[in-house]
Amino acid sequence: MITLYGAGEGFGLPEISPYVTKTEVQLKMAGLGYVKATAHPQEAPKGQVPFIEHEGERIGDSTFIRLHLEDAFGLDFDEGLDVRQRAEAWAVERLAENHLCWAVTYFRWLVPENFERGPAQFFAGMPEAVKDQVLSQVEAAMRANGVARHSEPEIVAVGLKSLASLSAILGDKPYLMGSRPCGADATVFAVLAALYTPEFPCQLRTAALRFANLTAYCDRLMALFYPDFAWAPLTPERRPVAA
């Protein structure tokens, strides 16, 4: 049995961390049995969630978890894709994880109002100095990445280019690469859900709602992989009709 360690449900999402969501969706895609538990990042082999425990071994980082699952269970999350499609799927994952997700994290952590309604909950009952220290570390990481060196309008402008690229790649297909989900779908869905949750209003979310195919895609994958989660549909045709 696989144990998936994450942050848990919260912020209007079935899982707080988009990287944990990515791994959980891939476990669901593969039909692998697993149990889920919460863990502090300090318990993780790489100091962050997700990590899994499988046959006595702990594996950290969502990308290396995927590689482990493919190797251990003979899986191929990109089955059916040709060489070019696999390259495109990898590039899309990197866009989502290494750019768009940083923008999402900025608006979750470094916008004071959003921080107070979200991440500040992690520090309930702790000394104020602990919260300040962690927030300072997050800001330093975002400055090292580069996102926190930009103004909010600049972050939105570049984030919009990533969203427009994802929208163009998706087109009118049900999934990124065609008629069935691949590994990159888990990543892109996780990041989009983290952006679309109404818990953290920001200009980037407002702009993202204009991409009808992305909102429909997010709703579709939420219904597919988390059918019992109370997600408020983003696309009008998926919203329940009032009695």
Backbone as CSV, one residue per row, in Angstrom:
resi,resn,N_x,N_y,N_z,CA_x,CA_y,CA_z,C_x,C_y,C_z
1,MET,0.840,-1.200,0.000,0.000,0.000,0.000,0.874,1.249,0.000
2,ILE,0.440,2.240,-0.729,1.142,3.523,-0.814,0.515,4.500,0.169
3,THR,1.336,5.219,0.885,0.853,6.312,1.715,1.306,7.618,1.084
4,LEU,0.343,8.479,0.808,0.625,9.801,0.250,0.523,10.822,1.367
5,TYR,1.592,11.566,1.572,1.621,12.600,2.603,1.441,13.968,1.958
6,GLY,0.489,14.726,2.487,0.217,16.046,1.946,-0.186,17.022,3.027
7,ALA,-0.809,18.104,2.601,-1.228,19.145,3.537,-2.672,18.970,3.972
8,GLY,-3.490,18.294,3.161,-4.879,18.066,3.507,-5.821,19.048,2.824
9,GLU,-7.097,18.809,3.002,-8.129,19.636,2.395,-8.134,21.033,3.003
10,GLY,-8.436,22.029,2.178,-8.531,23.392,2.683,-8.526,24.409,1.568
11,PHE,-8.863,25.647,1.901,-8.847,26.768,0.958,-9.768,26.525,-0.237
12,GLY,-10.875,25.805,-0.019,-11.794,25.524,-1.108,-11.301,24.479,-2.078
13,LEU,-10.306,23.684,-1.659,-9.683,22.680,-2.524,-9.640,21.331,-1.816
14,PRO,-9.662,20.232,-2.567,-9.533,18.922,-1.926,-8.150,18.686,-1.335
15,GLU,-7.178,19.471,-1.769,-5.813,19.413,-1.240,-5.196,20.797,-1.361
16,ILE,-4.612,21.276,-0.278,-4.070,22.630,-0.235,-2.929,22.813,-1.224
17,SER,-2.030,21.832,-1.289,-0.848,21.947,-2.137,-1.123,21.447,-3.546
18,PRO,-0.873,22.269,-4.572,-1.066,21.781,-5.943,-0.127,20.635,-6.303
19,TYR,1.032,20.591,-5.673,1.966,19.506,-5.983,1.469,18.178,-5.416
20,VAL,0.816,18.236,-4.255,0.196,17.021,-3.709,-0.973,16.604,-4.590
21,THR,-1.762,17.594,-5.032,-2.876,17.289,-5.935,-2.381,16.580,-7.178
22,LYS,-1.292,17.073,-7.749,-0.699,16.440,-8.937,-0.434,14.961,-8.679
23,THR,0.223,14.646,-7.577,0.555,13.252,-7.275,-0.700,12.437,-7.007
24,GLU,-1.647,13.018,-6.269,-2.873,12.273,-5.966,-3.645,11.956,-7.243
25,VAL,-3.732,12.913,-8.156,-4.425,12.670,-9.417,-3.716,11.580,-10.222
26,GLN,-2.396,11.584,-10.215,-1.676,10.536,-10.937,-1.906,9.159,-10.313
27,LEU,-2.009,9.104,-8.994,-2.353,7.839,-8.339,-3.746,7.376,-8.770
28,LYS,-4.676,8.316,-8.851,-6.028,7.990,-9.291,-6.026,7.568,-10.754
29,MET,-5.276,8.270,-11.597,-5.185,7.915,-13.013,-4.690,6.480,-13.185
30,ALA,-3.735,6.093,-12.348,-3.134,4.758,-12.456,-3.987,3.677,-11.796
31,GLY,-5.002,4.086,-11.034,-5.828,3.107,-10.331,-5.101,2.424,-9.197
32,LEU,-4.118,3.104,-8.614,-3.331,2.524,-7.529,-3.997,2.797,-6.188
33,GLY,-4.034,1.785,-5.335,-4.568,1.971,-4.002,-3.603,2.778,-3.144
34,TYR,-4.144,3.684,-2.372,-3.304,4.489,-1.492,-4.121,4.995,-0.320
35,VAL,-3.430,5.343,0.728,-4.043,6.051,1.848,-3.362,7.406,1.940
36,LYS,-4.086,8.367,2.478,-3.553,9.722,2.545,-3.403,10.153,3.989
37,ALA,-2.314,10.844,4.273,-2.059,11.340,5.613,-1.458,12.733,5.516
38,THR,-1.637,13.521,6.571,-1.009,14.840,6.607,0.368,14.720,7.237
39,ALA,1.250,15.602,6.811,2.616,15.588,7.327,3.181,16.991,7.283
40,HIS,4.098,17.264,8.186,4.812,18.533,8.179,5.956,18.423,7.183
41,PRO,6.258,19.497,6.450,7.360,19.426,5.478,8.684,18.955,6.080
42,GLN,8.904,19.240,7.361,10.160,18.809,7.975,10.296,17.290,8.037
43,GLU,9.175,16.582,7.934,9.212,15.123,7.958,9.583,14.538,6.600
44,ALA,9.542,15.365,5.568,9.720,14.882,4.201,11.197,14.728,3.853
45,PRO,11.513,13.794,2.964,12.927,13.591,2.587,13.546,14.805,1.904
46,LYS,12.726,15.657,1.281,13.251,16.852,0.630,12.719,18.134,1.253
47,GLY,12.121,18.005,2.435,11.661,19.181,3.157,10.426,19.828,2.582
48,GLN,9.631,19.053,1.831,8.408,19.591,1.238,7.452,18.448,0.936
49,VAL,6.163,18.774,0.884,5.185,17.790,0.441,4.904,18.040,-1.032
50,PRO,4.548,16.971,-1.758,4.233,15.638,-1.266,5.463,14.752,-1.109
51,PHE,5.256,13.690,-0.328,6.152,12.546,-0.398,5.295,11.313,-0.186
52,ILE,5.785,10.192,-0.654,5.060,8.936,-0.474,5.940,7.955,0.277
53,GLU,5.283,6.992,0.879,5.980,5.857,1.470,5.485,4.602,0.761
54,HIS,6.418,3.853,0.211,6.071,2.646,-0.543,7.113,1.582,-0.271
55,GLU,6.666,0.470,0.293,7.542,-0.658,0.621,8.728,-0.209,1.458
56,GLY,8.447,0.630,2.461,9.466,1.051,3.408,10.367,2.165,2.938
57,GLU,10.156,2.645,1.712,10.987,3.720,1.164,10.158,4.999,1.062
58,ARG,10.772,6.112,1.410,10.118,7.410,1.264,10.690,8.132,0.044
59,ILE,9.801,8.589,-0.810,10.218,9.295,-2.031,9.586,10.669,-2.015
60,GLY,10.407,11.692,-2.187,9.936,13.063,-2.174,9.965,13.699,-3.548
61,ASP,9.181,14.779,-3.691,9.067,15.581,-4.909,8.142,14.884,-5.902
62,SER,7.119,15.634,-6.344,6.081,15.039,-7.188,6.627,14.439,-8.482
63,THR,7.641,15.065,-9.065,8.195,14.534,-10.314,8.888,13.200,-10.086
64,PHE,9.652,13.093,-8.998,10.348,11.846,-8.729,9.407,10.778,-8.194
65,ILE,8.305,11.207,-7.568,7.272,10.233,-7.196,6.687,9.608,-8.458
66,ARG,6.403,10.447,-9.450,5.877,9.913,-10.713,6.851,8.898,-11.314
67,LEU,8.120,9.252,-11.375,9.106,8.341,-11.949,9.153,7.028,-11.175
68,HIS,9.037,7.104,-9.851,9.034,5.898,-9.023,7.822,5.033,-9.338
69,LEU,6.651,5.661,-9.442,5.435,4.903,-9.725,5.526,4.218,-11.087
70,GLU,6.040,4.942,-12.075,6.162,4.351,-13.409,7.104,3.160,-13.396
71,ASP,8.199,3.290,-12.644,9.184,2.207,-12.584,8.672,1.033,-11.755
72,ALA,8.090,1.317,-10.593,7.674,0.256,-9.677,6.472,-0.530,-10.188
73,PHE,5.591,0.139,-10.925,4.348,-0.516,-11.350,4.249,-0.697,-12.863
74,GLY,5.333,-0.407,-13.581,5.314,-0.580,-15.022,4.330,0.333,-15.717
75,LEU,4.227,1.556,-15.229,3.269,2.521,-15.767,3.919,3.437,-16.789
76,ASP,3.085,4.047,-17.590,3.515,5.113,-18.490,2.370,6.124,-18.547
77,PHE,2.508,7.216,-17.798,1.442,8.207,-17.741,1.244,8.925,-19.076
78,ASP,2.191,8.776,-19.974,2.066,9.379,-21.303,1.859,8.329,-22.385
79,GLU,1.294,7.197,-21.992,1.043,6.121,-22.954,0.199,6.633,-24.115
80,GLY,0.604,6.280,-25.319,-0.126,6.679,-26.506,0.376,7.953,-27.144
81,LEU,1.267,8.672,-26.463,1.804,9.904,-27.026,3.060,9.602,-27.833
82,ASP,3.225,10.311,-28.952,4.450,10.141,-29.724,5.560,11.003,-29.123
83,VAL,6.731,10.960,-29.732,7.896,11.650,-29.171,7.639,13.145,-29.036
84,ARG,7.075,13.749,-30.069,6.816,15.187,-30.015,5.782,15.524,-28.938
85,GLN,4.738,14.745,-28.844,3.708,14.997,-27.833,4.270,14.852,-26.421
86,ARG,5.154,13.884,-26.235,5.779,13.725,-24.915,6.627,14.958,-24.582
87,ALA,7.332,15.469,-25.580,8.139,16.678,-25.355,7.241,17.870,-25.029
88,GLU,6.136,17.992,-25.747,5.210,19.087,-25.486,4.592,18.955,-24.098
89,ALA,4.247,17.738,-23.697,3.665,17.523,-22.371,4.655,17.913,-21.276
90,TRP,5.909,17.566,-21.465,6.945,17.935,-20.492,7.099,19.452,-20.421
91,ALA,7.104,20.122,-21.565,7.233,21.576,-21.591,6.035,22.245,-20.912
92,VAL,4.847,21.699,-21.137,3.648,22.245,-20.498,3.728,22.088,-18.983
93,GLU,4.193,20.941,-18.518,4.357,20.739,-17.074,5.303,21.773,-16.478
94,ARG,6.402,22.034,-17.164,7.375,22.983,-16.637,6.791,24.392,-16.611
95,LEU,6.009,24.752,-17.634,5.354,26.055,-17.641,4.431,26.172,-16.436
96,ALA,3.638,25.127,-16.189,2.673,25.174,-15.090,3.367,25.192,-13.733
97,GLU,4.358,24.328,-13.546,4.997,24.204,-12.242,6.000,25.323,-11.973
98,ASN,6.820,25.626,-12.948,7.956,26.508,-12.703,7.695,27.964,-13.034
99,HIS,6.494,28.254,-13.562,6.140,29.662,-13.744,4.780,29.984,-13.157
100,LEU,3.724,29.396,-13.712,2.383,29.778,-13.290,2.148,29.486,-11.809
101,CYS,2.647,28.368,-11.327,2.422,28.026,-9.918,3.092,29.024,-8.978
102,TRP,4.230,29.580,-9.394,4.882,30.600,-8.570,4.022,31.859,-8.492
103,ALA,3.380,32.215,-9.590,2.484,33.367,-9.573,1.299,33.110,-8.647
104,VAL,0.736,31.900,-8.727,-0.370,31.528,-7.845,0.065,31.612,-6.381
105,THR,1.260,31.105,-6.100,1.773,31.128,-4.730,1.994,32.551,-4.246
106,TYR,2.457,33.419,-5.139,2.643,34.822,-4.764,1.331,35.413,-4.270
107,PHE,0.257,35.228,-5.019,-1.014,35.840,-4.643,-1.637,35.161,-3.428
108,ARG,-1.208,33.950,-3.116,-1.699,33.267,-1.921,-0.925,33.709,-0.680
109,TRP,0.366,33.903,-0.806,1.218,34.149,0.353,1.604,35.614,0.549
110,LEU,1.821,36.348,-0.506,2.395,37.690,-0.367,1.387,38.823,-0.546
111,VAL,0.142,38.508,-0.788,-0.922,39.510,-0.718,-1.497,39.417,0.703
112,PRO,-1.317,40.441,1.519,-1.653,40.336,2.952,-3.055,39.814,3.236
113,GLU,-4.071,40.288,2.496,-5.442,39.848,2.753,-5.597,38.356,2.480
114,ASN,-4.994,37.871,1.412,-5.078,36.450,1.083,-4.277,35.610,2.068
115,PHE,-3.141,36.124,2.487,-2.346,35.387,3.474,-3.145,35.186,4.752
116,GLU,-3.830,36.225,5.194,-4.577,36.127,6.443,-5.746,35.158,6.329
117,ARG,-6.380,35.083,5.170,-7.522,34.176,5.033,-7.083,32.752,4.698
118,GLY,-5.790,32.574,4.396,-5.325,31.253,4.011,-4.134,30.760,4.809
119,PRO,-2.914,30.972,4.309,-1.740,30.396,4.952,-1.560,30.763,6.424
120,ALA,-2.076,31.906,6.854,-1.933,32.293,8.265,-2.540,31.249,9.191
121,GLN,-3.504,30.471,8.668,-4.132,29.439,9.490,-3.143,28.369,9.927
122,PHE,-2.070,28.195,9.156,-1.062,27.202,9.524,-0.395,27.531,10.852
123,PHE,-0.437,28.798,11.234,0.337,29.255,12.389,-0.539,29.568,13.600
124,ALA,-1.780,29.101,13.559,-2.688,29.341,14.684,-2.099,28.757,15.971
125,GLY,-2.044,29.577,16.990,-1.517,29.142,18.275,-0.015,29.194,18.399
126,MET,0.672,29.538,17.308,2.127,29.627,17.347,2.559,31.061,17.645
127,PRO,3.768,31.245,18.152,4.274,32.607,18.370,4.315,33.392,17.055
128,GLU,4.043,34.679,17.116,4.049,35.524,15.933,5.391,35.474,15.211
129,ALA,6.458,35.298,15.980,7.795,35.268,15.384,7.958,34.094,14.424
130,VAL,7.295,32.972,14.712,7.384,31.801,13.833,6.729,32.110,12.487
131,LYS,5.537,32.714,12.544,4.843,33.084,11.313,5.686,34.062,10.502
132,ASP,6.245,35.063,11.162,7.049,36.062,10.461,8.273,35.430,9.812
133,GLN,8.875,34.470,10.509,10.077,33.819,9.975,9.746,33.009,8.725
134,VAL,8.666,32.237,8.783,8.287,31.423,7.632,7.892,32.306,6.457
135,LEU,7.133,33.361,6.731,6.729,34.267,5.659,7.944,34.919,5.010
136,SER,8.934,35.251,5.836,10.170,35.824,5.304,10.902,34.812,4.418
137,GLN,10.890,33.536,4.811,11.542,32.499,4.019,10.828,32.292,2.679
138,VAL,9.488,32.337,2.723,8.713,32.190,1.481,9.006,33.354,0.548
139,GLU,9.032,34.558,1.094,9.317,35.725,0.263,10.717,35.643,-0.334
140,ALA,11.683,35.182,0.472,13.053,35.048,-0.027,13.119,34.036,-1.165
141,ALA,12.366,32.928,-1.037,12.348,31.925,-2.098,11.741,32.501,-3.371
142,MET,10.718,33.332,-3.212,10.076,33.922,-4.388,10.944,35.006,-5.021
143,ARG,11.741,35.657,-4.215,12.690,36.621,-4.792,13.797,35.886,-5.526
144,ALA,14.225,34.758,-4.967,15.257,33.966,-5.646,14.725,33.433,-6.969
145,ASN,13.465,33.003,-6.977,12.830,32.547,-8.216,12.652,33.688,-9.202
146,GLY,12.417,34.890,-8.673,12.261,36.065,-9.513,10.882,36.683,-9.462
147,VAL,9.853,35.887,-9.112,8.491,36.396,-9.188,8.257,37.566,-8.241
148,ALA,8.854,37.523,-7.049,8.622,38.587,-6.073,9.417,39.853,-6.373
149,ARG,10.194,39.849,-7.427,10.918,41.054,-7.852,10.057,41.917,-8.779
150,HIS,8.904,41.389,-9.171,8.042,42.096,-10.116,6.885,42.770,-9.390
151,SER,6.312,43.772,-10.029,5.091,44.372,-9.506,3.920,43.429,-9.779
152,GLU,2.821,43.613,-9.070,1.664,42.751,-9.294,1.144,42.839,-10.730
153,PRO,1.049,44.034,-11.328,0.628,44.073,-12.734,1.571,43.304,-13.652
154,GLU,2.863,43.314,-13.356,3.819,42.563,-14.172,3.608,41.060,-14.003
155,ILE,3.351,40.622,-12.764,3.097,39.201,-12.512,1.855,38.751,-13.262
156,VAL,0.814,39.588,-13.231,-0.421,39.266,-13.940,-0.169,39.196,-15.447
157,ALA,0.579,40.151,-15.978,0.829,40.206,-17.421,1.537,38.947,-17.909
158,VAL,2.548,38.510,-17.163,3.282,37.316,-17.586,2.450,36.063,-17.317
159,GLY,1.703,36.063,-16.202,0.816,34.942,-15.917,-0.218,34.753,-17.003
160,LEU,-0.702,35.868,-17.546,-1.678,35.801,-18.631,-1.099,35.133,-19.868
161,LYS,0.173,35.372,-20.141,0.803,34.720,-21.289,0.844,33.205,-21.087
162,SER,1.107,32.773,-19.848,1.099,31.332,-19.568,-0.303,30.760,-19.724
163,LEU,-1.304,31.473,-19.211,-2.683,31.005,-19.334,-3.117,30.948,-20.797
164,ALA,-2.756,31.975,-21.568,-3.104,31.988,-22.988,-2.436,30.823,-23.720
165,SER,-1.205,30.507,-23.330,-0.508,29.375,-23.954,-1.205,28.067,-23.618
166,LEU,-1.582,27.877,-22.354,-2.295,26.661,-21.958,-3.624,26.555,-22.690
167,SER,-4.326,27.680,-22.801,-5.604,27.689,-23.494,-5.440,27.295,-24.967
168,ALA,-4.398,27.820,-25.610,-4.157,27.498,-27.020,-3.787,26.032,-27.196
169,ILE,-2.984,25.495,-26.277,-2.580,24.087,-26.374,-3.778,23.171,-26.149
170,LEU,-4.626,23.518,-25.183,-5.810,22.701,-24.904,-6.809,22.771,-26.050
171,GLY,-7.049,23.973,-26.565,-8.021,24.128,-27.644,-9.382,23.595,-27.241
172,ASP,-9.989,22.807,-28.127,-11.300,22.237,-27.824,-11.211,20.760,-27.455
173,LYS,-10.014,20.310,-27.105,-9.824,18.916,-26.698,-10.286,18.733,-25.246
174,PRO,-10.691,17.552,-24.857,-11.059,17.335,-23.451,-9.853,17.348,-22.520
175,TYR,-8.688,16.922,-23.048,-7.462,16.901,-22.257,-6.334,17.513,-23.070
176,LEU,-5.237,17.797,-22.428,-4.164,18.558,-23.067,-3.677,17.936,-24.366
177,MET,-3.521,16.623,-24.366,-2.936,15.958,-25.523,-3.938,15.155,-26.344
178,GLY,-5.227,15.272,-25.987,-6.201,14.546,-26.798,-7.381,14.049,-26.003
179,SER,-7.783,12.807,-26.287,-9.027,12.266,-25.742,-8.858,11.587,-24.395
180,ARG,-7.625,11.465,-23.903,-7.401,10.827,-22.603,-6.376,11.635,-21.827
181,PRO,-6.502,11.666,-20.499,-5.549,12.449,-19.701,-4.171,11.806,-19.686
182,CYS,-3.148,12.645,-19.643,-1.766,12.180,-19.522,-1.168,12.781,-18.245
183,GLY,0.107,12.515,-18.009,0.739,12.994,-16.791,0.655,14.492,-16.615
184,ALA,0.786,15.243,-17.709,0.763,16.702,-17.622,-0.596,17.230,-17.198
185,ASP,-1.660,16.499,-17.495,-2.991,16.946,-17.083,-3.083,17.047,-15.565
186,ALA,-2.449,16.125,-14.866,-2.478,16.173,-13.400,-1.835,17.461,-12.902
187,THR,-0.748,17.861,-13.518,-0.032,19.062,-13.107,-0.826,20.319,-13.425
188,VAL,-1.273,20.439,-14.659,-1.981,21.642,-15.091,-3.290,21.804,-14.328
189,PHE,-4.027,20.714,-14.167,-5.264,20.778,-13.384,-4.998,21.258,-11.966
190,ALA,-3.965,20.716,-11.338,-3.663,21.080,-9.952,-3.368,22.569,-9.810
191,VAL,-2.589,23.118,-10.735,-2.232,24.533,-10.671,-3.443,25.406,-10.977
192,LEU,-4.236,25.021,-11.976,-5.427,25.802,-12.308,-6.427,25.793,-11.150
193,ALA,-6.625,24.655,-10.525,-7.545,24.598,-9.389,-7.077,25.507,-8.262
194,ALA,-5.767,25.535,-8.023,-5.214,26.409,-6.987,-5.436,27.879,-7.329
195,LEU,-5.423,28.200,-8.618,-5.681,29.569,-9.047,-7.170,29.899,-9.008
196,TYR,-8.003,28.949,-9.416,-9.430,29.218,-9.559,-10.213,29.180,-8.245
197,THR,-9.644,28.601,-7.182,-10.401,28.593,-5.935,-10.775,30.020,-5.552
198,PRO,-12.017,30.252,-5.153,-12.439,31.627,-4.821,-11.879,32.147,-3.507
199,GLU,-11.138,31.310,-2.789,-10.612,31.721,-1.488,-9.564,32.825,-1.596
200,PHE,-8.924,32.939,-2.775,-7.838,33.906,-2.918,-8.078,34.812,-4.122
201,PRO,-8.959,35.798,-3.981,-9.228,36.693,-5.113,-7.997,37.508,-5.489
202,CYS,-7.789,37.659,-6.789,-6.669,38.457,-7.276,-6.914,38.759,-8.749
203,GLN,-6.135,39.681,-9.294,-6.315,40.062,-10.694,-6.020,38.900,-11.637
204,LEU,-5.089,38.041,-11.262,-4.762,36.908,-12.136,-5.934,35.936,-12.196
205,ARG,-6.596,35.680,-11.075,-7.772,34.796,-11.087,-8.879,35.406,-11.945
206,THR,-9.124,36.694,-11.776,-10.162,37.361,-12.558,-9.891,37.209,-14.053
207,ALA,-8.622,37.413,-14.430,-8.252,37.270,-15.843,-8.377,35.821,-16.295
208,ALA,-8.020,34.877,-15.428,-8.059,33.459,-15.793,-9.479,32.976,-16.047
209,LEU,-10.459,33.577,-15.389,-11.845,33.165,-15.573,-12.360,33.457,-16.976
210,ARG,-11.639,34.282,-17.721,-12.071,34.622,-19.076,-11.737,33.518,-20.081
211,PHE,-10.907,32.563,-19.697,-10.534,31.471,-20.597,-11.548,30.342,-20.425
212,ALA,-12.575,30.360,-21.256,-13.689,29.420,-21.086,-13.243,27.967,-21.171
213,ASN,-12.289,27.670,-22.053,-11.882,26.268,-22.166,-11.088,25.817,-20.947
214,LEU,-10.388,26.736,-20.283,-9.644,26.367,-19.074,-10.575,26.177,-17.881
215,THR,-11.600,27.012,-17.759,-12.548,26.819,-16.652,-13.314,25.506,-16.834
216,ALA,-13.718,25.224,-18.067,-14.429,23.967,-18.329,-13.522,22.770,-18.063
217,TYR,-12.262,22.892,-18.442,-11.266,21.834,-18.212,-11.089,21.578,-16.715
218,CYS,-10.960,22.644,-15.944,-10.780,22.495,-14.500,-12.005,21.841,-13.875
219,ASP,-13.193,22.297,-14.257,-14.421,21.682,-13.757,-14.493,20.205,-14.129
220,ARG,-14.124,19.897,-15.376,-14.215,18.522,-15.877,-13.299,17.590,-15.086
221,LEU,-12.068,18.022,-14.842,-11.132,17.163,-14.125,-11.463,17.080,-12.636
222,MET,-12.008,18.151,-12.078,-12.432,18.083,-10.680,-13.549,17.054,-10.534
223,ALA,-14.517,17.076,-11.455,-15.613,16.107,-11.407,-15.114,14.682,-11.628
224,LEU,-14.083,14.525,-12.463,-13.557,13.201,-12.770,-12.770,12.614,-11.603
225,PHE,-11.895,13.417,-11.010,-10.986,12.881,-10.002,-11.421,13.137,-8.557
226,TYR,-12.291,14.125,-8.353,-12.797,14.400,-7.002,-14.326,14.551,-7.065
227,PRO,-15.025,13.511,-7.482,-16.465,13.631,-7.708,-17.270,13.979,-6.458
228,ASP,-16.748,13.666,-5.289,-17.482,13.915,-4.054,-17.108,15.236,-3.392
229,PHE,-16.191,15.971,-3.998,-15.768,17.226,-3.388,-16.726,18.346,-3.783
230,ALA,-17.049,19.201,-2.824,-18.008,20.291,-3.061,-17.310,21.461,-3.750
231,TRP,-17.105,21.316,-5.041,-16.453,22.341,-5.859,-17.527,23.192,-6.531
232,ALA,-17.402,24.504,-6.436,-18.357,25.386,-7.102,-17.961,25.516,-8.571
233,PRO,-18.761,24.970,-9.491,-18.370,24.979,-10.911,-18.087,26.383,-11.426
234,LEU,-17.096,26.479,-12.296,-16.664,27.761,-12.851,-17.413,28.099,-14.133
235,THR,-17.838,27.066,-14.847,-18.524,27.284,-16.122,-20.030,27.291,-15.896
236,PRO,-20.737,28.265,-16.486,-22.170,28.435,-16.225,-22.985,27.171,-16.445
237,GLU,-22.686,26.416,-17.509,-23.493,25.248,-17.822,-23.336,24.122,-16.801
238,ARG,-22.297,24.217,-15.968,-22.086,23.190,-14.947,-22.666,23.591,-13.585
239,ARG,-23.108,24.835,-13.462,-23.654,25.288,-12.192,-25.071,24.750,-11.993
240,PRO,-25.385,24.332,-10.763,-26.742,23.815,-10.523,-27.783,24.907,-10.709
241,VAL,-28.922,24.525,-11.217,-30.017,25.461,-11.408,-30.781,25.616,-10.105
242,ALA,-31.023,26.860,-9.700,-31.739,27.093,-8.448,-33.163,26.589,-8.575
243,ALA,-33.679,26.000,-7.505,-35.049,25.460,-7.500,-36.065,26.598,-7.493
